[in-house]
Amino acid sequence: MKKKFSSMPDPDIQDAVIYARYSSHSQRDCSIEQQVADCELFAHQNGLRVVKVYADRHLSGTTDNRPQF
């Protein structure tokens, strides 16, 4: 018997977002890429579905006044 395609999300999988950031000029975009890759691996290993990735570059974490935060 064929399994029917369902547009309903799997209730056993929890949605998650990733927020990656770096503030130092000594860091580069690859820092963001590595953070996202690490978070995606964590999500996969823990039954999470990443639905959105946010990233801020060259912004301090001392305030929440960050566009993607």
PyMOL Python script that loads the backbone (N, CA, C, O; Angstrom):
from pymol import cmd

cmd.read_pdbstr("""\
ATOM      1  N   MET A   1       0.839  -1.174   0.000  1.00  0.00           N
ATOM      2  CA  MET A   1       0.000   0.000   0.000  1.00  0.00           C
ATOM      3  C   MET A   1       0.887   1.241   0.000  1.00  0.00           C
ATOM      4  O   MET A   1       1.821   1.339   0.796  1.00  0.00           O
ATOM      5  N   LYS A   2       0.599   2.176  -0.882  1.00  0.00           N
ATOM      6  CA  LYS A   2       1.378   3.409  -0.975  1.00  0.00           C
ATOM      7  C   LYS A   2       1.032   4.342   0.176  1.00  0.00           C
ATOM      8  O   LYS A   2      -0.118   4.458   0.598  1.00  0.00           O
ATOM      9  N   LYS A   3       2.068   4.996   0.659  1.00  0.00           N
ATOM     10  CA  LYS A   3       1.860   6.001   1.685  1.00  0.00           C
ATOM     11  C   LYS A   3       1.424   7.290   1.015  1.00  0.00           C
ATOM     12  O   LYS A   3       2.065   7.740   0.065  1.00  0.00           O
ATOM     13  N   LYS A   4       0.357   7.886   1.489  1.00  0.00           N
ATOM     14  CA  LYS A   4      -0.139   9.132   0.918  1.00  0.00           C
ATOM     15  C   LYS A   4       0.707  10.293   1.415  1.00  0.00           C
ATOM     16  O   LYS A   4       1.128  10.331   2.571  1.00  0.00           O
ATOM     17  N   PHE A   5       0.944  11.239   0.514  1.00  0.00           N
ATOM     18  CA  PHE A   5       1.675  12.449   0.874  1.00  0.00           C
ATOM     19  C   PHE A   5       0.772  13.319   1.737  1.00  0.00           C
ATOM     20  O   PHE A   5      -0.397  13.533   1.416  1.00  0.00           O
ATOM     21  N   SER A   6       1.319  13.808   2.813  1.00  0.00           N
ATOM     22  CA  SER A   6       0.555  14.678   3.702  1.00  0.00           C
ATOM     23  C   SER A   6       1.262  16.014   3.823  1.00  0.00           C
ATOM     24  O   SER A   6       2.476  16.067   4.018  1.00  0.00           O
ATOM     25  N   SER A   7       0.510  17.084   3.707  1.00  0.00           N
ATOM     26  CA  SER A   7       1.093  18.409   3.876  1.00  0.00           C
ATOM     27  C   SER A   7       1.135  18.799   5.349  1.00  0.00           C
ATOM     28  O   SER A   7       1.644  19.863   5.703  1.00  0.00           O
ATOM     29  N   MET A   8       0.606  17.949   6.189  1.00  0.00           N
ATOM     30  CA  MET A   8       0.624  18.217   7.621  1.00  0.00           C
ATOM     31  C   MET A   8       2.024  17.941   8.168  1.00  0.00           C
ATOM     32  O   MET A   8       2.636  16.927   7.832  1.00  0.00           O
ATOM     33  N   PRO A   9       2.531  18.846   9.012  1.00  0.00           N
ATOM     34  CA  PRO A   9       3.851  18.609   9.597  1.00  0.00           C
ATOM     35  C   PRO A   9       3.820  17.413  10.544  1.00  0.00           C
ATOM     36  O   PRO A   9       2.794  17.101  11.150  1.00  0.00           O
ATOM     37  N   ASP A  10       4.955  16.761  10.653  1.00  0.00           N
ATOM     38  CA  ASP A  10       5.094  15.623  11.551  1.00  0.00           C
ATOM     39  C   ASP A  10       5.015  16.130  12.994  1.00  0.00           C
ATOM     40  O   ASP A  10       5.854  16.930  13.407  1.00  0.00           O
ATOM     41  N   PRO A  11       4.015  15.676  13.770  1.00  0.00           N
ATOM     42  CA  PRO A  11       3.870  16.183  15.142  1.00  0.00           C
ATOM     43  C   PRO A  11       4.997  15.755  16.073  1.00  0.00           C
ATOM     44  O   PRO A  11       5.147  16.317  17.158  1.00  0.00           O
ATOM     45  N   ASP A  12       5.787  14.772  15.667  1.00  0.00           N
ATOM     46  CA  ASP A  12       6.889  14.303  16.506  1.00  0.00           C
ATOM     47  C   ASP A  12       8.163  15.124  16.317  1.00  0.00           C
ATOM     48  O   ASP A  12       9.136  14.947  17.050  1.00  0.00           O
ATOM     49  N   ILE A  13       8.153  16.017  15.339  1.00  0.00           N
ATOM     50  CA  ILE A  13       9.325  16.841  15.072  1.00  0.00           C
ATOM     51  C   ILE A  13       9.025  18.276  15.493  1.00  0.00           C
ATOM     52  O   ILE A  13       8.029  18.864  15.070  1.00  0.00           O
ATOM     53  N   GLN A  14       9.890  18.824  16.321  1.00  0.00           N
ATOM     54  CA  GLN A  14       9.712  20.182  16.812  1.00  0.00           C
ATOM     55  C   GLN A  14      10.456  21.160  15.905  1.00  0.00           C
ATOM     56  O   GLN A  14      11.586  20.897  15.492  1.00  0.00           O
ATOM     57  N   ASP A  15       9.815  22.289  15.599  1.00  0.00           N
ATOM     58  CA  ASP A  15      10.453  23.328  14.792  1.00  0.00           C
ATOM     59  C   ASP A  15      11.477  24.089  15.635  1.00  0.00           C
ATOM     60  O   ASP A  15      11.316  24.254  16.844  1.00  0.00           O
ATOM     61  N   ALA A  16      12.524  24.542  14.968  1.00  0.00           N
ATOM     62  CA  ALA A  16      13.571  25.312  15.630  1.00  0.00           C
ATOM     63  C   ALA A  16      14.115  26.354  14.666  1.00  0.00           C
ATOM     64  O   ALA A  16      14.007  26.205  13.449  1.00  0.00           O
ATOM     65  N   VAL A  17      14.693  27.397  15.212  1.00  0.00           N
ATOM     66  CA  VAL A  17      15.406  28.388  14.415  1.00  0.00           C
ATOM     67  C   VAL A  17      16.841  28.444  14.906  1.00  0.00           C
ATOM     68  O   VAL A  17      17.146  28.061  16.035  1.00  0.00           O
ATOM     69  N   ILE A  18      17.710  28.928  14.038  1.00  0.00           N
ATOM     70  CA  ILE A  18      19.121  29.098  14.380  1.00  0.00           C
ATOM     71  C   ILE A  18      19.427  30.585  14.348  1.00  0.00           C
ATOM     72  O   ILE A  18      19.061  31.283  13.402  1.00  0.00           O
ATOM     73  N   TYR A  19      20.099  31.063  15.381  1.00  0.00           N
ATOM     74  CA  TYR A  19      20.583  32.445  15.395  1.00  0.00           C
ATOM     75  C   TYR A  19      22.094  32.387  15.555  1.00  0.00           C
ATOM     76  O   TYR A  19      22.602  31.936  16.582  1.00  0.00           O
ATOM     77  N   ALA A  20      22.808  32.845  14.538  1.00  0.00           N
ATOM     78  CA  ALA A  20      24.268  32.850  14.561  1.00  0.00           C
ATOM     79  C   ALA A  20      24.747  34.299  14.510  1.00  0.00           C
ATOM     80  O   ALA A  20      24.133  35.145  13.860  1.00  0.00           O
ATOM     81  N   ARG A  21      25.864  34.573  15.212  1.00  0.00           N
ATOM     82  CA  ARG A  21      26.345  35.946  15.271  1.00  0.00           C
ATOM     83  C   ARG A  21      27.841  35.958  15.522  1.00  0.00           C
ATOM     84  O   ARG A  21      28.387  35.071  16.178  1.00  0.00           O
ATOM     85  N   TYR A  22      28.481  36.964  14.995  1.00  0.00           N
ATOM     86  CA  TYR A  22      29.850  37.261  15.412  1.00  0.00           C
ATOM     87  C   TYR A  22      30.026  38.761  15.461  1.00  0.00           C
ATOM     88  O   TYR A  22      29.353  39.503  14.745  1.00  0.00           O
ATOM     89  N   SER A  23      30.943  39.204  16.318  1.00  0.00           N
ATOM     90  CA  SER A  23      31.112  40.639  16.507  1.00  0.00           C
ATOM     91  C   SER A  23      32.497  41.136  16.129  1.00  0.00           C
ATOM     92  O   SER A  23      32.666  42.312  15.807  1.00  0.00           O
ATOM     93  N   SER A  24      33.469  40.273  16.163  1.00  0.00           N
ATOM     94  CA  SER A  24      34.852  40.680  15.980  1.00  0.00           C
ATOM     95  C   SER A  24      35.232  40.772  14.510  1.00  0.00           C
ATOM     96  O   SER A  24      34.773  39.993  13.675  1.00  0.00           O
ATOM     97  N   HIS A  25      36.079  41.742  14.223  1.00  0.00           N
ATOM     98  CA  HIS A  25      36.589  41.858  12.858  1.00  0.00           C
ATOM     99  C   HIS A  25      37.574  40.739  12.527  1.00  0.00           C
ATOM    100  O   HIS A  25      37.897  40.519  11.360  1.00  0.00           O
ATOM    101  N   SER A  26      38.054  40.028  13.559  1.00  0.00           N
ATOM    102  CA  SER A  26      38.959  38.909  13.305  1.00  0.00           C
ATOM    103  C   SER A  26      38.198  37.647  12.895  1.00  0.00           C
ATOM    104  O   SER A  26      38.802  36.669  12.453  1.00  0.00           O
ATOM    105  N   GLN A  27      36.872  37.671  13.044  1.00  0.00           N
ATOM    106  CA  GLN A  27      36.055  36.553  12.590  1.00  0.00           C
ATOM    107  C   GLN A  27      35.526  36.871  11.194  1.00  0.00           C
ATOM    108  O   GLN A  27      35.503  38.028  10.774  1.00  0.00           O
ATOM    109  N   ARG A  28      35.103  35.826  10.481  1.00  0.00           N
ATOM    110  CA  ARG A  28      34.638  36.010   9.113  1.00  0.00           C
ATOM    111  C   ARG A  28      33.320  35.289   8.921  1.00  0.00           C
ATOM    112  O   ARG A  28      32.808  34.653   9.842  1.00  0.00           O
ATOM    113  N   ASP A  29      32.769  35.393   7.712  1.00  0.00           N
ATOM    114  CA  ASP A  29      31.514  34.726   7.405  1.00  0.00           C
ATOM    115  C   ASP A  29      31.591  33.226   7.636  1.00  0.00           C
ATOM    116  O   ASP A  29      30.575  32.598   7.935  1.00  0.00           O
ATOM    117  N   CYS A  30      32.783  32.634   7.503  1.00  0.00           N
ATOM    118  CA  CYS A  30      32.900  31.198   7.747  1.00  0.00           C
ATOM    119  C   CYS A  30      32.568  30.874   9.201  1.00  0.00           C
ATOM    120  O   CYS A  30      32.187  29.743   9.505  1.00  0.00           O
ATOM    121  N   SER A  31      32.708  31.855  10.113  1.00  0.00           N
ATOM    122  CA  SER A  31      32.307  31.651  11.497  1.00  0.00           C
ATOM    123  C   SER A  31      30.802  31.413  11.571  1.00  0.00           C
ATOM    124  O   SER A  31      30.344  30.524  12.289  1.00  0.00           O
ATOM    125  N   ILE A  32      30.043  32.198  10.837  1.00  0.00           N
ATOM    126  CA  ILE A  32      28.591  32.018  10.775  1.00  0.00           C
ATOM    127  C   ILE A  32      28.274  30.653  10.165  1.00  0.00           C
ATOM    128  O   ILE A  32      27.441  29.912  10.687  1.00  0.00           O
ATOM    129  N   GLU A  33      28.938  30.327   9.067  1.00  0.00           N
ATOM    130  CA  GLU A  33      28.693  29.043   8.402  1.00  0.00           C
ATOM    131  C   GLU A  33      28.962  27.874   9.342  1.00  0.00           C
ATOM    132  O   GLU A  33      28.206  26.902   9.349  1.00  0.00           O
ATOM    133  N   GLN A  34      30.031  27.954  10.137  1.00  0.00           N
ATOM    134  CA  GLN A  34      30.358  26.880  11.065  1.00  0.00           C
ATOM    135  C   GLN A  34      29.325  26.788  12.183  1.00  0.00           C
ATOM    136  O   GLN A  34      28.928  25.691  12.574  1.00  0.00           O
ATOM    137  N   GLN A  35      28.891  27.932  12.697  1.00  0.00           N
ATOM    138  CA  GLN A  35      27.854  27.926  13.736  1.00  0.00           C
ATOM    139  C   GLN A  35      26.571  27.278  13.215  1.00  0.00           C
ATOM    140  O   GLN A  35      25.954  26.464  13.902  1.00  0.00           O
ATOM    141  N   VAL A  36      26.180  27.644  12.002  1.00  0.00           N
ATOM    142  CA  VAL A  36      24.963  27.091  11.414  1.00  0.00           C
ATOM    143  C   VAL A  36      25.122  25.586  11.197  1.00  0.00           C
ATOM    144  O   VAL A  36      24.209  24.817  11.499  1.00  0.00           O
ATOM    145  N   ALA A  37      26.263  25.166  10.680  1.00  0.00           N
ATOM    146  CA  ALA A  37      26.495  23.737  10.455  1.00  0.00           C
ATOM    147  C   ALA A  37      26.427  22.961  11.771  1.00  0.00           C
ATOM    148  O   ALA A  37      25.828  21.886  11.827  1.00  0.00           O
ATOM    149  N   ASP A  38      27.033  23.497  12.821  1.00  0.00           N
ATOM    150  CA  ASP A  38      26.990  22.840  14.128  1.00  0.00           C
ATOM    151  C   ASP A  38      25.557  22.746  14.651  1.00  0.00           C
ATOM    152  O   ASP A  38      25.146  21.717  15.187  1.00  0.00           O
ATOM    153  N   CYS A  39      24.814  23.822  14.490  1.00  0.00           N
ATOM    154  CA  CYS A  39      23.419  23.837  14.963  1.00  0.00           C
ATOM    155  C   CYS A  39      22.543  22.894  14.146  1.00  0.00           C
ATOM    156  O   CYS A  39      21.668  22.227  14.696  1.00  0.00           O
ATOM    157  N   GLU A  40      22.776  22.835  12.830  1.00  0.00           N
ATOM    158  CA  GLU A  40      22.000  21.915  11.994  1.00  0.00           C
ATOM    159  C   GLU A  40      22.272  20.466  12.377  1.00  0.00           C
ATOM    160  O   GLU A  40      21.351  19.649  12.407  1.00  0.00           O
ATOM    161  N   LEU A  41      23.524  20.143  12.667  1.00  0.00           N
ATOM    162  CA  LEU A  41      23.870  18.796  13.118  1.00  0.00           C
ATOM    163  C   LEU A  41      23.169  18.483  14.441  1.00  0.00           C
ATOM    164  O   LEU A  41      22.596  17.406  14.605  1.00  0.00           O
ATOM    165  N   PHE A  42      23.217  19.418  15.373  1.00  0.00           N
ATOM    166  CA  PHE A  42      22.543  19.243  16.656  1.00  0.00           C
ATOM    167  C   PHE A  42      21.045  19.012  16.441  1.00  0.00           C
ATOM    168  O   PHE A  42      20.458  18.114  17.046  1.00  0.00           O
ATOM    169  N   ALA A  43      20.435  19.821  15.582  1.00  0.00           N
ATOM    170  CA  ALA A  43      19.005  19.692  15.306  1.00  0.00           C
ATOM    171  C   ALA A  43      18.690  18.306  14.742  1.00  0.00           C
ATOM    172  O   ALA A  43      17.749  17.651  15.188  1.00  0.00           O
ATOM    173  N   HIS A  44      19.465  17.871  13.781  1.00  0.00           N
ATOM    174  CA  HIS A  44      19.257  16.559  13.167  1.00  0.00           C
ATOM    175  C   HIS A  44      19.363  15.440  14.206  1.00  0.00           C
ATOM    176  O   HIS A  44      18.556  14.510  14.214  1.00  0.00           O
ATOM    177  N   GLN A  45      20.355  15.540  15.070  1.00  0.00           N
ATOM    178  CA  GLN A  45      20.581  14.499  16.082  1.00  0.00           C
ATOM    179  C   GLN A  45      19.521  14.496  17.178  1.00  0.00           C
ATOM    180  O   GLN A  45      19.387  13.522  17.919  1.00  0.00           O
ATOM    181  N   ASN A  46      18.767  15.593  17.277  1.00  0.00           N
ATOM    182  CA  ASN A  46      17.803  15.719  18.363  1.00  0.00           C
ATOM    183  C   ASN A  46      16.361  15.864  17.882  1.00  0.00           C
ATOM    184  O   ASN A  46      15.496  16.315  18.633  1.00  0.00           O
ATOM    185  N   GLY A  47      16.107  15.485  16.644  1.00  0.00           N
ATOM    186  CA  GLY A  47      14.744  15.474  16.134  1.00  0.00           C
ATOM    187  C   GLY A  47      14.113  16.840  15.969  1.00  0.00           C
ATOM    188  O   GLY A  47      12.904  16.994  16.146  1.00  0.00           O
ATOM    189  N   LEU A  48      14.919  17.829  15.631  1.00  0.00           N
ATOM    190  CA  LEU A  48      14.416  19.182  15.411  1.00  0.00           C
ATOM    191  C   LEU A  48      14.438  19.512  13.929  1.00  0.00           C
ATOM    192  O   LEU A  48      15.327  19.070  13.202  1.00  0.00           O
ATOM    193  N   ARG A  49      13.464  20.285  13.482  1.00  0.00           N
ATOM    194  CA  ARG A  49      13.405  20.730  12.091  1.00  0.00           C
ATOM    195  C   ARG A  49      13.741  22.219  12.062  1.00  0.00           C
ATOM    196  O   ARG A  49      13.010  23.029  12.632  1.00  0.00           O
ATOM    197  N   VAL A  50      14.838  22.584  11.403  1.00  0.00           N
ATOM    198  CA  VAL A  50      15.242  23.982  11.292  1.00  0.00           C
ATOM    199  C   VAL A  50      14.365  24.646  10.233  1.00  0.00           C
ATOM    200  O   VAL A  50      14.372  24.254   9.066  1.00  0.00           O
ATOM    201  N   VAL A  51      13.614  25.652  10.659  1.00  0.00           N
ATOM    202  CA  VAL A  51      12.689  26.320   9.739  1.00  0.00           C
ATOM    203  C   VAL A  51      13.186  27.679   9.293  1.00  0.00           C
ATOM    204  O   VAL A  51      12.672  28.240   8.325  1.00  0.00           O
ATOM    205  N   LYS A  52      14.194  28.225   9.994  1.00  0.00           N
ATOM    206  CA  LYS A  52      14.714  29.542   9.623  1.00  0.00           C
ATOM    207  C   LYS A  52      16.090  29.715  10.236  1.00  0.00           C
ATOM    208  O   LYS A  52      16.356  29.230  11.336  1.00  0.00           O
ATOM    209  N   VAL A  53      16.961  30.407   9.520  1.00  0.00           N
ATOM    210  CA  VAL A  53      18.286  30.740  10.023  1.00  0.00           C
ATOM    211  C   VAL A  53      18.425  32.258  10.007  1.00  0.00           C
ATOM    212  O   VAL A  53      18.190  32.903   8.986  1.00  0.00           O
ATOM    213  N   TYR A  54      18.805  32.813  11.138  1.00  0.00           N
ATOM    214  CA  TYR A  54      19.060  34.243  11.276  1.00  0.00           C
ATOM    215  C   TYR A  54      20.541  34.434  11.542  1.00  0.00           C
ATOM    216  O   TYR A  54      21.159  33.609  12.216  1.00  0.00           O
ATOM    217  N   ALA A  55      21.120  35.505  11.026  1.00  0.00           N
ATOM    218  CA  ALA A  55      22.540  35.759  11.255  1.00  0.00           C
ATOM    219  C   ALA A  55      22.812  37.252  11.290  1.00  0.00           C
ATOM    220  O   ALA A  55      22.301  38.014  10.470  1.00  0.00           O
ATOM    221  N   ASP A  56      23.619  37.650  12.247  1.00  0.00           N
ATOM    222  CA  ASP A  56      24.107  39.028  12.347  1.00  0.00           C
ATOM    223  C   ASP A  56      25.616  38.995  12.284  1.00  0.00           C
ATOM    224  O   ASP A  56      26.261  38.158  12.915  1.00  0.00           O
ATOM    225  N   ARG A  57      26.173  39.912  11.517  1.00  0.00           N
ATOM    226  CA  ARG A  57      27.618  39.987  11.334  1.00  0.00           C
ATOM    227  C   ARG A  57      28.139  41.320  11.852  1.00  0.00           C
ATOM    228  O   ARG A  57      27.506  42.359  11.664  1.00  0.00           O
ATOM    229  N   HIS A  58      29.289  41.286  12.501  1.00  0.00           N
ATOM    230  CA  HIS A  58      29.949  42.497  13.023  1.00  0.00           C
ATOM    231  C   HIS A  58      29.065  43.261  13.994  1.00  0.00           C
ATOM    232  O   HIS A  58      29.100  44.491  14.015  1.00  0.00           O
ATOM    233  N   LEU A  59      28.268  42.556  14.805  1.00  0.00           N
ATOM    234  CA  LEU A  59      27.405  43.232  15.772  1.00  0.00           C
ATOM    235  C   LEU A  59      27.661  42.693  17.168  1.00  0.00           C
ATOM    236  O   LEU A  59      27.747  41.482  17.372  1.00  0.00           O
ATOM    237  N   SER A  60      27.781  43.586  18.111  1.00  0.00           N
ATOM    238  CA  SER A  60      28.042  43.214  19.496  1.00  0.00           C
ATOM    239  C   SER A  60      26.834  42.510  20.103  1.00  0.00           C
ATOM    240  O   SER A  60      25.686  42.797  19.762  1.00  0.00           O
ATOM    241  N   GLY A  61      27.121  41.588  21.005  1.00  0.00           N
ATOM    242  CA  GLY A  61      26.064  40.886  21.711  1.00  0.00           C
ATOM    243  C   GLY A  61      25.682  41.564  23.018  1.00  0.00           C
ATOM    244  O   GLY A  61      24.886  41.022  23.785  1.00  0.00           O
ATOM    245  N   THR A  62      26.242  42.747  23.282  1.00  0.00           N
ATOM    246  CA  THR A  62      25.945  43.428  24.550  1.00  0.00           C
ATOM    247  C   THR A  62      24.576  44.094  24.562  1.00  0.00           C
ATOM    248  O   THR A  62      24.120  44.560  25.606  1.00  0.00           O
ATOM    249  N   THR A  63      23.931  44.140  23.427  1.00  0.00           N
ATOM    250  CA  THR A  63      22.592  44.725  23.335  1.00  0.00           C
ATOM    251  C   THR A  63      21.725  43.821  22.470  1.00  0.00           C
ATOM    252  O   THR A  63      22.243  43.062  21.650  1.00  0.00           O
ATOM    253  N   ASP A  64      20.432  43.895  22.644  1.00  0.00           N
ATOM    254  CA  ASP A  64      19.550  43.112  21.775  1.00  0.00           C
ATOM    255  C   ASP A  64      19.093  43.930  20.571  1.00  0.00           C
ATOM    256  O   ASP A  64      18.178  43.527  19.852  1.00  0.00           O
ATOM    257  N   ASN A  65      19.729  45.076  20.355  1.00  0.00           N
ATOM    258  CA  ASN A  65      19.425  45.907  19.182  1.00  0.00           C
ATOM    259  C   ASN A  65      20.217  45.387  17.984  1.00  0.00           C
ATOM    260  O   ASN A  65      21.169  46.013  17.518  1.00  0.00           O
ATOM    261  N   ARG A  66      19.788  44.211  17.501  1.00  0.00           N
ATOM    262  CA  ARG A  66      20.428  43.552  16.355  1.00  0.00           C
ATOM    263  C   ARG A  66      19.323  43.180  15.382  1.00  0.00           C
ATOM    264  O   ARG A  66      18.318  42.609  15.807  1.00  0.00           O
ATOM    265  N   PRO A  67      19.462  43.476  14.105  1.00  0.00           N
ATOM    266  CA  PRO A  67      18.393  43.296  13.131  1.00  0.00           C
ATOM    267  C   PRO A  67      17.795  41.884  13.090  1.00  0.00           C
ATOM    268  O   PRO A  67      16.575  41.748  12.990  1.00  0.00           O
ATOM    269  N   GLN A  68      18.613  40.838  13.164  1.00  0.00           N
ATOM    270  CA  GLN A  68      18.100  39.488  13.039  1.00  0.00           C
ATOM    271  C   GLN A  68      17.688  38.859  14.362  1.00  0.00           C
ATOM    272  O   GLN A  68      17.095  37.780  14.380  1.00  0.00           O
ATOM    273  N   PHE A  69      18.000  39.532  15.477  1.00  0.00           N
ATOM    274  CA  PHE A  69      17.733  38.968  16.803  1.00  0.00           C
ATOM    275  C   PHE A  69      16.257  39.025  17.136  1.00  0.00           C
ATOM    276  O   PHE A  69      15.850  38.593  18.215  1.00  0.00           O
TER     277      PHE A  69
END
""", "prot")
cmd.dss("prot")
cmd.show_as("cartoon", "prot")
cmd.util.cbc("prot")
cmd.orient("prot")
